[in-house]
Amino acid sequence: MTQATSQSSLMRLKRYLAEYRPQLEKAITAIQILEAPYSDADEEVFTQALADLHVCATVLESYSEGMVDAIDQFTEELPN
């Protein structure tokens, strides 16, 4: 392993993290809304949170595979 290879893997991992984090944060917010007690007056908020979580899950699913690959590549290149 060279320093350049390790640096390249780290940059790739950081790129995935930067793209993954905002969707993950939106998903966590939606989950918190869905877990909170709500009344009929909050039905629109609940429905929107459910829709937001669906979108986040769909986006995160596609990013997760790339994230796993980036993590694997980075850890393979770490010195023993």
DOBAPA-81843 format. One record per atom (N, C-alpha, C, O, CB): residue number from 1; residue in one letter; atom name; y, z, x. Coordinates in Angstrom, 3 decimals. Each point is the difference from the previous one (the first is absolute). Glycine has a CB too. Example, Ala and Ser with C-alpha at 12.3 -4.5 7.8 and 13.67 -1.06 7.14 Angstrom:
DOBAPA-81843
<k:1 r:A a:N Y:-5.690 Z:7.800 X:13.190>
<k:1 r:A a:CA Y:1.190 Z:0.000 X:-0.890>
<k:1 r:A a:C Y:1.200 Z:0.000 X:0.900>
<k:1 r:A a:O Y:-0.019 Z:0.665 X:1.036>
<k:1 r:A a:CB Y:-1.154 Z:0.581 X:-2.928>
<k:2 r:S a:N Y:2.223 Z:-1.966 X:1.542>
<k:2 r:S a:CA Y:1.190 Z:0.060 X:0.820>
<k:2 r:S a:C Y:1.090 Z:0.730 X:-0.770>
<k:2 r:S a:O Y:1.108 Z:0.169 X:0.509>
<k:2 r:S a:CB Y:-1.736 Z:-2.314 X:0.675>
end
This chain:
DOBAPA-81843
<k:1 r:M a:N Y:-1.183 Z:0.000 X:0.839>
<k:1 r:M a:CA Y:1.183 Z:0.000 X:-0.839>
<k:1 r:M a:C Y:1.240 Z:0.000 X:0.880>
<k:1 r:M a:O Y:0.064 Z:0.695 X:1.014>
<k:1 r:M a:CB Y:-1.302 Z:0.518 X:-2.846>
<k:2 r:T a:N Y:2.194 Z:-1.986 X:1.432>
<k:2 r:T a:CA Y:1.254 Z:-0.028 X:0.735>
<k:2 r:T a:C Y:1.084 Z:0.689 X:-0.804>
<k:2 r:T a:O Y:-0.132 Z:0.216 X:-1.204>
<k:2 r:T a:CB Y:-0.544 Z:-2.345 X:2.340>
<k:3 r:Q a:N Y:1.733 Z:2.462 X:-0.453>
<k:3 r:Q a:CA Y:1.147 Z:0.636 X:-0.655>
<k:3 r:Q a:C Y:0.563 Z:-0.917 X:-1.081>
<k:3 r:Q a:O Y:0.378 Z:0.465 X:-1.075>
<k:3 r:Q a:CB Y:0.157 Z:0.801 X:3.190>
<k:4 r:A a:N Y:-0.478 Z:-2.576 X:-1.830>
<k:4 r:A a:CA Y:0.545 Z:-0.957 X:-0.965>
<k:4 r:A a:C Y:-0.874 Z:-0.077 X:-1.254>
<k:4 r:A a:O Y:0.518 Z:-0.083 X:-1.114>
<k:4 r:A a:CB Y:0.483 Z:-1.231 X:3.010>
<k:5 r:T a:N Y:-2.314 Z:1.340 X:-1.719>
<k:5 r:T a:CA Y:-0.908 Z:-0.040 X:-1.146>
<k:5 r:T a:C Y:0.185 Z:1.243 X:-0.853>
<k:5 r:T a:O Y:0.086 Z:-0.092 X:-1.225>
<k:5 r:T a:CB Y:-1.736 Z:-1.271 X:2.542>
<k:6 r:S a:N Y:1.709 Z:2.505 X:-0.688>
<k:6 r:S a:CA Y:0.198 Z:1.258 X:-0.709>
<k:6 r:S a:C Y:1.334 Z:-0.009 X:-0.748>
<k:6 r:S a:O Y:0.072 Z:0.425 X:-1.153>
<k:6 r:S a:CB Y:-1.464 Z:0.769 X:2.882>
<k:7 r:Q a:N Y:2.417 Z:-1.664 X:-1.087>
<k:7 r:Q a:CA Y:1.335 Z:-0.076 X:-0.607>
<k:7 r:Q a:C Y:-0.017 Z:-0.945 X:-1.196>
<k:7 r:Q a:O Y:0.618 Z:0.290 X:-1.025>
<k:7 r:Q a:CB Y:0.449 Z:0.187 X:3.259>
<k:8 r:S a:N Y:-1.761 Z:-1.594 X:-2.116>
<k:8 r:S a:CA Y:-0.113 Z:-0.968 X:-1.085>
<k:8 r:S a:C Y:-0.726 Z:0.621 X:-1.199>
<k:8 r:S a:O Y:0.416 Z:-0.182 X:-1.144>
<k:8 r:S a:CB Y:-0.431 Z:-1.706 X:2.825>
<k:9 r:S a:N Y:-1.052 Z:2.609 X:-1.418>
<k:9 r:S a:CA Y:-0.744 Z:0.662 X:-1.070>
<k:9 r:S a:C Y:0.849 Z:1.063 X:-0.685>
<k:9 r:S a:O Y:-0.041 Z:0.144 X:-1.222>
<k:9 r:S a:CB Y:-2.089 Z:-0.579 X:2.456>
<k:10 r:L a:N Y:2.895 Z:1.176 X:-0.447>
<k:10 r:L a:CA Y:0.863 Z:1.024 X:-0.555>
<k:10 r:L a:C Y:1.087 Z:-0.627 X:-0.875>
<k:10 r:L a:O Y:0.305 Z:0.520 X:-1.073>
<k:10 r:L a:CB Y:-0.764 Z:0.938 X:3.069>
<k:11 r:M a:N Y:1.029 Z:-2.544 X:-1.557>
<k:11 r:M a:CA Y:1.037 Z:-0.679 X:-0.784>
<k:11 r:M a:C Y:-0.582 Z:-0.526 X:-1.317>
<k:11 r:M a:O Y:0.645 Z:0.091 X:-1.045>
<k:11 r:M a:CB Y:0.558 Z:-0.728 X:3.177>
<k:12 r:R a:N Y:-2.399 Z:0.099 X:-2.080>
<k:12 r:R a:CA Y:-0.659 Z:-0.490 X:-1.218>
<k:12 r:R a:C Y:-0.243 Z:1.150 X:-0.968>
<k:12 r:R a:O Y:0.241 Z:-0.136 X:-1.200>
<k:12 r:R a:CB Y:-1.335 Z:-1.715 X:2.512>
<k:13 r:L a:N Y:0.627 Z:2.960 X:-0.807>
<k:13 r:L a:CA Y:-0.251 Z:1.174 X:-0.833>
<k:13 r:L a:C Y:1.302 Z:0.496 X:-0.620>
<k:13 r:L a:O Y:0.033 Z:0.316 X:-1.190>
<k:13 r:L a:CB Y:-1.996 Z:0.309 X:2.636>
<k:14 r:K a:N Y:3.016 Z:-0.553 X:-0.674>
<k:14 r:K a:CA Y:1.298 Z:0.449 X:-0.512>
<k:14 r:K a:C Y:0.538 Z:-0.947 X:-1.070>
<k:14 r:K a:O Y:0.625 Z:0.446 X:-0.962>
<k:14 r:K a:CB Y:-0.154 Z:0.620 X:3.176>
<k:15 r:R a:N Y:-0.706 Z:-2.351 X:-2.056>
<k:15 r:R a:CA Y:0.428 Z:-0.980 X:-0.992>
<k:15 r:R a:C Y:-0.712 Z:0.247 X:-1.335>
<k:15 r:R a:O Y:0.622 Z:-0.026 X:-1.061>
<k:15 r:R a:CB Y:-0.186 Z:-1.657 X:2.899>
<k:16 r:Y a:N Y:-1.743 Z:1.922 X:-1.766>
<k:16 r:Y a:CA Y:-0.756 Z:0.307 X:-1.218>
<k:16 r:Y a:C Y:0.480 Z:1.302 X:-0.631>
<k:16 r:Y a:O Y:0.140 Z:0.083 X:-1.220>
<k:16 r:Y a:CB Y:-2.122 Z:-1.295 X:2.160>
<k:17 r:L a:N Y:2.233 Z:2.218 X:-0.127>
<k:17 r:L a:CA Y:0.487 Z:1.274 X:-0.527>
<k:17 r:L a:C Y:1.337 Z:-0.173 X:-0.711>
<k:17 r:L a:O Y:0.216 Z:0.575 X:-1.066>
<k:17 r:L a:CB Y:-1.418 Z:0.624 X:2.904>
<k:18 r:A a:N Y:2.088 Z:-1.981 X:-1.259>
<k:18 r:A a:CA Y:1.315 Z:-0.232 X:-0.603>
<k:18 r:A a:C Y:-0.108 Z:-0.711 X:-1.339>
<k:18 r:A a:O Y:0.795 Z:0.264 X:-0.902>
<k:18 r:A a:CB Y:0.187 Z:-0.364 X:3.182>
<k:19 r:E a:N Y:-1.943 Z:-0.789 X:-2.423>
<k:19 r:E a:CA Y:-0.187 Z:-0.718 X:-1.253>
<k:19 r:E a:C Y:-0.782 Z:0.838 X:-1.012>
<k:19 r:E a:O Y:0.206 Z:-0.135 X:-1.206>
<k:19 r:E a:CB Y:-0.143 Z:-2.024 X:2.471>
<k:20 r:Y a:N Y:-0.941 Z:3.008 X:-0.790>
<k:20 r:Y a:CA Y:-0.881 Z:0.800 X:-0.850>
<k:20 r:Y a:C Y:0.726 Z:1.192 X:-0.620>
<k:20 r:Y a:O Y:-0.186 Z:0.312 X:-1.176>
<k:20 r:Y a:CB Y:-1.734 Z:-1.018 X:2.599>
<k:21 r:R a:N Y:2.735 Z:1.356 X:-0.628>
<k:21 r:R a:CA Y:0.658 Z:1.245 X:-0.413>
<k:21 r:R a:C Y:0.808 Z:-0.115 X:-1.301>
<k:21 r:R a:O Y:-0.181 Z:0.841 X:-0.881>
<k:21 r:R a:CB Y:0.281 Z:-0.262 X:3.281>
<k:22 r:P a:N Y:0.772 Z:-1.563 X:-2.564>
<k:22 r:P a:CA Y:0.791 Z:-0.048 X:-1.238>
<k:22 r:P a:C Y:-0.871 Z:-0.099 X:-1.260>
<k:22 r:P a:O Y:0.291 Z:0.638 X:-1.011>
<k:22 r:P a:CB Y:1.536 Z:-1.722 X:2.319>
<k:23 r:Q a:N Y:-2.878 Z:0.294 X:-1.239>
<k:23 r:Q a:CA Y:-0.885 Z:-0.114 X:-1.164>
<k:23 r:Q a:C Y:-0.748 Z:1.304 X:-0.241>
<k:23 r:Q a:O Y:-0.206 Z:0.403 X:-1.145>
<k:23 r:Q a:CB Y:-0.045 Z:-2.860 X:1.577>
<k:24 r:L a:N Y:-0.150 Z:3.107 X:0.636>
<k:24 r:L a:CA Y:-0.697 Z:1.272 X:-0.120>
<k:24 r:L a:C Y:0.919 Z:1.057 X:-0.615>
<k:24 r:L a:O Y:-0.428 Z:0.777 X:-0.854>
<k:24 r:L a:CB Y:-1.003 Z:-1.369 X:2.843>
<k:25 r:E a:N Y:2.682 Z:0.621 X:-1.558>
<k:25 r:E a:CA Y:0.960 Z:0.952 X:-0.559>
<k:25 r:E a:C Y:0.244 Z:-0.265 X:-1.481>
<k:25 r:E a:O Y:0.100 Z:0.944 X:-0.784>
<k:25 r:E a:CB Y:0.977 Z:-0.745 X:3.032>
<k:26 r:K a:N Y:-0.980 Z:-1.467 X:-2.643>
<k:26 r:K a:CA Y:0.151 Z:-0.340 X:-1.424>
<k:26 r:K a:C Y:-1.225 Z:0.447 X:-0.790>
<k:26 r:K a:O Y:0.127 Z:0.507 X:-1.114>
<k:26 r:K a:CB Y:1.318 Z:-2.474 X:1.726>
<k:27 r:A a:N Y:-2.618 Z:1.780 X:-0.039>
<k:27 r:A a:CA Y:-1.237 Z:0.407 X:-0.676>
<k:27 r:A a:C Y:-0.040 Z:1.510 X:-0.186>
<k:27 r:A a:O Y:-0.391 Z:0.482 X:-1.063>
<k:27 r:A a:CB Y:-0.800 Z:-2.458 X:2.045>
<k:28 r:I a:N Y:1.584 Z:2.718 X:0.027>
<k:28 r:I a:CA Y:0.008 Z:1.463 X:-0.092>
<k:28 r:I a:C Y:0.973 Z:0.459 X:-1.081>
<k:28 r:I a:O Y:-0.314 Z:0.908 X:-0.770>
<k:28 r:I a:CB Y:-0.284 Z:-0.737 X:3.211>
<k:29 r:T a:N Y:1.761 Z:-0.782 X:-2.503>
<k:29 r:T a:CA Y:0.977 Z:0.335 X:-1.040>
<k:29 r:T a:C Y:-0.576 Z:-0.283 X:-1.381>
<k:29 r:T a:O Y:0.137 Z:0.817 X:-0.910>
<k:29 r:T a:CB Y:1.746 Z:-1.325 X:2.495>
<k:30 r:A a:N Y:-2.521 Z:-0.640 X:-1.745>
<k:30 r:A a:CA Y:-0.605 Z:-0.345 X:-1.289>
<k:30 r:A a:C Y:-1.101 Z:0.991 X:-0.370>
<k:30 r:A a:O Y:-0.112 Z:0.391 X:-1.161>
<k:30 r:A a:CB Y:0.646 Z:-2.809 X:1.569>
<k:31 r:I a:N Y:-1.333 Z:2.820 X:0.551>
<k:31 r:I a:CA Y:-1.071 Z:0.977 X:-0.255>
<k:31 r:I a:C Y:0.590 Z:1.328 X:-0.453>
<k:31 r:I a:O Y:-0.515 Z:0.625 X:-0.927>
<k:31 r:I a:CB Y:-0.942 Z:-1.746 X:2.644>
<k:32 r:Q a:N Y:2.518 Z:1.549 X:-1.078>
<k:32 r:Q a:CA Y:0.637 Z:1.266 X:-0.384>
<k:32 r:Q a:C Y:0.507 Z:-0.058 X:-1.439>
<k:32 r:Q a:O Y:-0.112 Z:0.979 X:-0.738>
<k:32 r:Q a:CB Y:0.767 Z:-0.591 X:3.131>
<k:33 r:I a:N Y:-0.107 Z:-1.516 X:-2.789>
<k:33 r:I a:CA Y:0.469 Z:-0.168 X:-1.378>
<k:33 r:I a:C Y:-1.182 Z:0.034 X:-0.965>
<k:33 r:I a:O Y:0.062 Z:0.635 X:-1.052>
<k:33 r:I a:CB Y:1.904 Z:-1.996 X:1.862>
<k:34 r:L a:N Y:-3.038 Z:0.672 X:-0.440>
<k:34 r:L a:CA Y:-1.174 Z:-0.054 X:-0.872>
<k:34 r:L a:C Y:-0.681 Z:1.360 X:-0.132>
<k:34 r:L a:O Y:-0.581 Z:0.302 X:-1.042>
<k:34 r:L a:CB Y:0.268 Z:-2.683 X:1.702>
<k:35 r:E a:N Y:0.379 Z:3.186 X:0.365>
<k:35 r:E a:CA Y:-0.631 Z:1.315 X:-0.026>
<k:35 r:E a:C Y:0.830 Z:1.040 X:-0.750>
<k:35 r:E a:O Y:-0.538 Z:1.002 X:-0.470>
<k:35 r:E a:CB Y:-0.540 Z:-1.568 X:2.629>
<k:36 r:A a:N Y:2.380 Z:0.331 X:-2.271>
<k:36 r:A a:CA Y:0.886 Z:0.966 X:-0.651>
<k:36 r:A a:C Y:-0.210 Z:-0.031 X:-1.517>
<k:36 r:A a:O Y:-0.286 Z:-1.051 X:-0.573>
<k:36 r:A a:CB Y:1.979 Z:0.786 X:2.439>
<k:37 r:P a:N Y:-1.550 Z:1.416 X:-2.500>
<k:37 r:P a:CA Y:-0.087 Z:0.005 X:-1.465>
<k:37 r:P a:C Y:1.140 Z:-0.859 X:-0.563>
<k:37 r:P a:O Y:1.114 Z:0.012 X:0.525>
<k:37 r:P a:CB Y:-2.186 Z:2.315 X:-0.531>
<k:38 r:Y a:N Y:0.788 Z:-3.054 X:-1.045>
<k:38 r:Y a:CA Y:1.045 Z:-0.845 X:-0.580>
<k:38 r:Y a:C Y:-0.073 Z:0.073 X:-1.521>
<k:38 r:Y a:O Y:-1.028 Z:0.345 X:-0.583>
<k:38 r:Y a:CB Y:0.959 Z:-1.889 X:2.589>
<k:39 r:S a:N Y:1.175 Z:1.214 X:-2.613>
<k:39 r:S a:CA Y:0.073 Z:-0.037 X:-1.460>
<k:39 r:S a:C Y:0.135 Z:-1.444 X:-0.446>
<k:39 r:S a:O Y:0.125 Z:-0.900 X:0.831>
<k:39 r:S a:CB Y:0.928 Z:3.200 X:-0.914>
<k:40 r:D a:N Y:-1.078 Z:-2.524 X:-1.204>
<k:40 r:D a:CA Y:0.156 Z:-1.361 X:-0.517>
<k:40 r:D a:C Y:1.319 Z:-0.617 X:0.440>
<k:40 r:D a:O Y:0.095 Z:-1.216 X:0.166>
<k:40 r:D a:CB Y:-1.503 Z:1.832 X:-2.128>
<k:41 r:A a:N Y:2.423 Z:0.216 X:2.151>
<k:41 r:A a:CA Y:1.307 Z:-0.492 X:0.450>
<k:41 r:A a:C Y:-0.093 Z:-0.598 X:1.396>
<k:41 r:A a:O Y:0.800 Z:-0.860 X:0.368>
<k:41 r:A a:CB Y:0.328 Z:2.588 X:-1.781>
<k:42 r:D a:N Y:-2.112 Z:-1.268 X:2.194>
<k:42 r:D a:CA Y:-0.172 Z:-0.483 X:1.362>
<k:42 r:D a:C Y:-1.025 Z:-1.130 X:0.101>
<k:42 r:D a:O Y:-0.404 Z:-0.378 X:1.100>
<k:42 r:D a:CB Y:1.017 Z:2.649 X:-0.307>
<k:43 r:E a:N Y:-1.032 Z:-2.808 X:-1.937>
<k:43 r:E a:CA Y:-1.057 Z:-1.016 X:0.014>
<k:43 r:E a:C Y:0.389 Z:-1.213 X:0.841>
<k:43 r:E a:O Y:-0.840 Z:-0.566 X:0.700>
<k:43 r:E a:CB Y:0.129 Z:1.336 X:-2.966>
<k:44 r:E a:N Y:1.975 Z:-1.167 X:2.201>
<k:44 r:E a:CA Y:0.448 Z:-1.150 X:0.799>
<k:44 r:E a:C Y:-0.091 Z:0.307 X:1.489>
<k:44 r:E a:O Y:-0.392 Z:-0.860 X:0.789>
<k:44 r:E a:CB Y:1.928 Z:0.164 X:-2.649>
<k:45 r:V a:N Y:-1.179 Z:1.913 X:2.247>
<k:45 r:V a:CA Y:-0.083 Z:0.413 X:1.403>
<k:45 r:V a:C Y:-1.460 Z:-0.017 X:0.450>
<k:45 r:V a:O Y:-0.319 Z:-0.481 X:1.087>
<k:45 r:V a:CB Y:2.400 Z:1.914 X:-1.337>
<k:46 r:F a:N Y:-2.967 Z:-0.898 X:-0.603>
<k:46 r:F a:CA Y:-1.430 Z:0.039 X:0.312>
<k:46 r:F a:C Y:-0.554 Z:-1.423 X:0.143>
<k:46 r:F a:O Y:-0.720 Z:-0.303 X:0.952>
<k:46 r:F a:CB Y:0.499 Z:2.499 X:-2.194>
<k:47 r:T a:N Y:0.565 Z:-3.053 X:0.294>
<k:47 r:T a:CA Y:-0.479 Z:-1.386 X:0.027>
<k:47 r:T a:C Y:0.509 Z:-0.733 X:1.234>
<k:47 r:T a:O Y:-0.737 Z:-0.769 X:0.618>
<k:47 r:T a:CB Y:0.666 Z:0.759 X:-3.119>
<k:48 r:Q a:N Y:1.330 Z:0.245 X:2.861>
<k:48 r:Q a:CA Y:0.563 Z:-0.641 X:1.193>
<k:48 r:Q a:C Y:-0.692 Z:0.507 X:1.256>
<k:48 r:Q a:O Y:-0.274 Z:-0.781 X:0.911>
<k:48 r:Q a:CB Y:2.481 Z:0.528 X:-2.076>
<k:49 r:A a:N Y:-2.491 Z:1.546 X:1.227>
<k:49 r:A a:CA Y:-0.696 Z:0.566 X:1.159>
<k:49 r:A a:C Y:-1.392 Z:-0.596 X:0.124>
<k:49 r:A a:O Y:-0.461 Z:-0.288 X:1.104>
<k:49 r:A a:CB Y:1.767 Z:2.417 X:-1.338>
<k:50 r:L a:N Y:-1.968 Z:-2.313 X:-0.884>
<k:50 r:L a:CA Y:-1.332 Z:-0.611 X:0.008>
<k:50 r:L a:C Y:0.074 Z:-1.441 X:0.517>
<k:50 r:L a:O Y:-0.836 Z:-0.426 X:0.797>
<k:50 r:L a:CB Y:0.143 Z:1.898 X:-2.732>
<k:51 r:A a:N Y:1.692 Z:-2.206 X:1.476>
<k:51 r:A a:CA Y:0.187 Z:-1.380 X:0.466>
<k:51 r:A a:C Y:0.338 Z:-0.023 X:1.488>
<k:51 r:A a:O Y:-0.521 Z:-0.830 X:0.745>
<k:51 r:A a:CB Y:1.297 Z:0.151 X:-3.042>
<k:52 r:D a:N Y:0.095 Z:1.590 X:2.730>
<k:52 r:D a:CA Y:0.366 Z:0.075 X:1.417>
<k:52 r:D a:C Y:-1.215 Z:0.306 X:0.868>
<k:52 r:D a:O Y:-0.176 Z:-0.591 X:1.065>
<k:52 r:D a:CB Y:2.472 Z:1.351 X:-1.715>
<k:53 r:L a:N Y:-3.135 Z:0.169 X:0.188>
<k:53 r:L a:CA Y:-1.192 Z:0.359 X:0.760>
<k:53 r:L a:C Y:-0.961 Z:-1.184 X:0.096>
<k:53 r:L a:O Y:-0.630 Z:-0.210 X:1.036>
<k:53 r:L a:CB Y:0.890 Z:2.597 X:-1.777>
<k:54 r:H a:N Y:-0.368 Z:-3.144 X:-0.321>
<k:54 r:H a:CA Y:-0.872 Z:-1.182 X:0.006>
<k:54 r:H a:C Y:0.475 Z:-1.003 X:1.049>
<k:54 r:H a:O Y:-0.802 Z:-0.527 X:0.770>
<k:54 r:H a:CB Y:0.294 Z:0.866 X:-3.219>
<k:55 r:V a:N Y:1.805 Z:-0.598 X:2.475>
<k:55 r:V a:CA Y:0.564 Z:-0.928 X:0.982>
<k:55 r:V a:C Y:-0.233 Z:0.519 X:1.412>
<k:55 r:V a:O Y:-0.431 Z:-0.747 X:0.878>
<k:55 r:V a:CB Y:2.171 Z:0.017 X:-2.540>
<k:56 r:C a:N Y:-1.458 Z:2.007 X:1.879>
<k:56 r:C a:CA Y:-0.178 Z:0.584 X:1.331>
<k:56 r:C a:C Y:-1.452 Z:-0.078 X:0.452>
<k:56 r:C a:O Y:-0.283 Z:-0.334 X:1.150>
<k:56 r:C a:CB Y:2.205 Z:1.866 X:-1.593>
<k:57 r:A a:N Y:-2.833 Z:-1.223 X:-0.464>
<k:57 r:A a:CA Y:-1.425 Z:-0.048 X:0.354>
<k:57 r:A a:C Y:-0.417 Z:-1.416 X:0.374>
<k:57 r:A a:O Y:-0.784 Z:-0.202 X:0.928>
<k:57 r:A a:CB Y:0.334 Z:2.132 X:-2.469>
<k:58 r:T a:N Y:0.976 Z:-2.898 X:0.820>
<k:58 r:T a:CA Y:-0.326 Z:-1.399 X:0.296>
<k:58 r:T a:C Y:0.544 Z:-0.408 X:1.365>
<k:58 r:T a:O Y:-0.699 Z:-0.646 X:0.780>
<k:58 r:T a:CB Y:0.719 Z:0.126 X:-3.235>
<k:59 r:V a:N Y:1.207 Z:0.890 X:2.741>
<k:59 r:V a:CA Y:0.614 Z:-0.331 X:1.287>
<k:59 r:V a:C Y:-0.701 Z:0.745 X:1.129>
<k:59 r:V a:O Y:-0.315 Z:-0.591 X:1.033>
<k:59 r:V a:CB Y:2.520 Z:0.184 X:-2.173>
<k:60 r:L a:N Y:-2.449 Z:1.701 X:0.948>
<k:60 r:L a:CA Y:-0.629 Z:0.805 X:1.045>
<k:60 r:L a:C Y:-1.416 Z:-0.460 X:0.295>
<k:60 r:L a:O Y:-0.455 Z:0.074 X:1.141>
<k:60 r:L a:CB Y:1.861 Z:1.845 X:-1.836>
<k:61 r:E a:N Y:-2.102 Z:-2.392 X:-0.323>
<k:61 r:E a:CA Y:-1.368 Z:-0.481 X:0.216>
<k:61 r:E a:C Y:-0.021 Z:-1.122 X:1.033>
<k:61 r:E a:O Y:-0.832 Z:-0.005 X:0.907>
<k:61 r:E a:CB Y:0.234 Z:0.640 X:-3.265>
<k:62 r:S a:N Y:1.509 Z:-1.574 X:2.215>
<k:62 r:S a:CA Y:0.020 Z:-1.125 X:0.954>
<k:62 r:S a:C Y:0.457 Z:0.449 X:1.390>
<k:62 r:S a:O Y:-0.486 Z:-0.511 X:1.008>
<k:62 r:S a:CB Y:0.952 Z:-1.058 X:-2.912>
<k:63 r:Y a:N Y:0.466 Z:2.519 X:1.957>
<k:63 r:Y a:CA Y:0.463 Z:0.495 X:1.298>
<k:63 r:Y a:C Y:-1.039 Z:0.877 X:0.685>
<k:63 r:Y a:O Y:-0.041 Z:0.065 X:1.228>
<k:63 r:Y a:CB Y:2.371 Z:-0.164 X:-2.081>
<k:64 r:S a:N Y:-3.167 Z:0.769 X:0.077>
<k:64 r:S a:CA Y:-0.951 Z:0.950 X:0.575>
<k:64 r:S a:C Y:-0.967 Z:-0.653 X:0.971>
<k:64 r:S a:O Y:-0.317 Z:0.579 X:1.039>
<k:64 r:S a:CB Y:0.511 Z:0.754 X:-3.106>
<k:65 r:E a:N Y:-0.660 Z:-2.510 X:1.751>
<k:65 r:E a:CA Y:-0.930 Z:-0.683 X:0.901>
<k:65 r:E a:C Y:0.660 Z:-0.292 X:1.338>
<k:65 r:E a:O Y:-0.589 Z:0.238 X:1.054>
<k:65 r:E a:CB Y:-0.578 Z:-1.248 X:-3.026>
<k:66 r:G a:N Y:2.377 Z:0.500 X:1.929>
<k:66 r:G a:CA Y:0.729 Z:-0.262 X:1.242>
<k:66 r:G a:C Y:0.307 Z:1.279 X:0.754>
<k:66 r:G a:O Y:-0.037 Z:0.029 X:1.230>
<k:66 r:G a:CB Y:1.017 Z:-2.049 X:-2.276>
<k:67 r:M a:N Y:-0.675 Z:3.082 X:0.302>
<k:67 r:M a:CA Y:0.280 Z:1.295 X:0.625>
<k:67 r:M a:C Y:-1.237 Z:0.513 X:0.727>
<k:67 r:M a:O Y:0.101 Z:0.473 X:1.132>
<k:67 r:M a:CB Y:1.602 Z:0.042 X:-2.914>
<k:68 r:V a:N Y:-2.860 Z:-0.603 X:1.150>
<k:68 r:V a:CA Y:-1.243 Z:0.450 X:0.634>
<k:68 r:V a:C Y:-0.268 Z:-0.810 X:1.264>
<k:68 r:V a:O Y:-0.367 Z:0.569 X:1.028>
<k:68 r:V a:CB Y:-0.557 Z:0.117 X:-3.274>
<k:69 r:D a:N Y:1.099 Z:-1.993 X:2.187>
<k:69 r:D a:CA Y:-0.189 Z:-0.840 X:1.181>
<k:69 r:D a:C Y:0.963 Z:0.390 X:1.127>
<k:69 r:D a:O Y:-0.392 Z:0.077 X:1.165>
<k:69 r:D a:CB Y:-0.380 Z:-1.941 X:-2.659>
<k:70 r:A a:N Y:2.035 Z:2.109 X:1.131>
<k:70 r:A a:CA Y:0.992 Z:0.379 X:1.006>
<k:70 r:A a:C Y:-0.345 Z:1.349 X:0.629>
<k:70 r:A a:O Y:0.149 Z:0.173 X:1.210>
<k:70 r:A a:CB Y:1.599 Z:-1.470 X:-2.464>
<k:71 r:I a:N Y:-2.206 Z:2.248 X:0.450>
<k:71 r:I a:CA Y:-0.400 Z:1.309 X:0.523>
<k:71 r:I a:C Y:-1.203 Z:-0.153 X:0.923>
<k:71 r:I a:O Y:-0.031 Z:0.572 X:1.089>
<k:71 r:I a:CB Y:0.907 Z:0.558 X:-3.167>
<k:72 r:D a:N Y:-1.863 Z:-1.903 X:1.638>
<k:72 r:D a:CA Y:-1.198 Z:-0.206 X:0.818>
<k:72 r:D a:C Y:0.349 Z:-0.634 X:1.339>
<k:72 r:D a:O Y:-0.480 Z:0.436 X:1.046>
<k:72 r:D a:CB Y:-0.879 Z:-0.677 X:-3.129>
<k:73 r:Q a:N Y:2.196 Z:-0.788 X:2.043>
<k:73 r:Q a:CA Y:0.372 Z:-0.675 X:1.241>
<k:73 r:Q a:C Y:0.743 Z:0.957 X:0.930>
<k:73 r:Q a:O Y:-0.258 Z:0.038 X:1.203>
<k:73 r:Q a:CB Y:0.382 Z:-2.230 X:-2.431>
<k:74 r:F a:N Y:0.792 Z:2.957 X:0.660>
<k:74 r:F a:CA Y:0.764 Z:0.943 X:0.817>
<k:74 r:F a:C Y:-0.910 Z:1.048 X:0.632>
<k:74 r:F a:O Y:0.112 Z:0.280 X:1.194>
<k:74 r:F a:CB Y:1.876 Z:-0.644 X:-2.670>
<k:75 r:T a:N Y:-2.887 Z:0.944 X:0.685>
<k:75 r:T a:CA Y:-0.865 Z:1.051 X:0.548>
<k:75 r:T a:C Y:-0.999 Z:-0.549 X:1.002>
<k:75 r:T a:O Y:-0.371 Z:0.706 X:0.938>
<k:75 r:T a:CB Y:0.630 Z:0.552 X:-3.061>
<k:76 r:E a:N Y:-0.711 Z:-2.506 X:1.952>
<k:76 r:E a:CA Y:-0.904 Z:-0.605 X:0.978>
<k:76 r:E a:C Y:0.651 Z:-0.186 X:1.346>
<k:76 r:E a:O Y:-0.670 Z:0.016 X:1.032>
<k:76 r:E a:CB Y:-0.479 Z:-1.154 X:-2.878>
<k:77 r:E a:N Y:2.466 Z:0.961 X:1.836>
<k:77 r:E a:CA Y:0.726 Z:-0.253 X:1.224>
<k:77 r:E a:C Y:0.515 Z:1.264 X:0.675>
<k:77 r:E a:O Y:0.568 Z:-0.064 X:1.090>
<k:77 r:E a:CB Y:0.052 Z:-2.107 X:-2.045>
<k:78 r:L a:N Y:-0.817 Z:3.322 X:0.311>
<k:78 r:L a:CA Y:0.431 Z:1.254 X:0.626>
<k:78 r:L a:C Y:-0.879 Z:0.309 X:1.199>
<k:78 r:L a:O Y:-1.196 Z:-0.288 X:-0.016>
<k:78 r:L a:CB Y:2.031 Z:1.146 X:-2.196>
<k:79 r:P a:N Y:-0.261 Z:-0.283 X:3.236>
<k:79 r:P a:CA Y:-0.822 Z:0.389 X:1.145>
<k:79 r:P a:C Y:-0.958 Z:1.117 X:-0.397>
<k:79 r:P a:O Y:0.309 Z:0.833 X:-0.853>
<k:79 r:P a:CB Y:1.535 Z:-1.503 X:2.432>
<k:80 r:N a:N Y:-3.000 Z:0.669 X:-0.951>
<k:80 r:N a:CA Y:-1.013 Z:1.028 X:-0.308>
<k:80 r:N a:C Y:0.385 Z:1.354 X:0.477>
<k:80 r:N a:O Y:-0.750 Z:0.957 X:-0.189>
<k:80 r:N a:CB Y:-0.947 Z:-2.672 X:0.308>
end
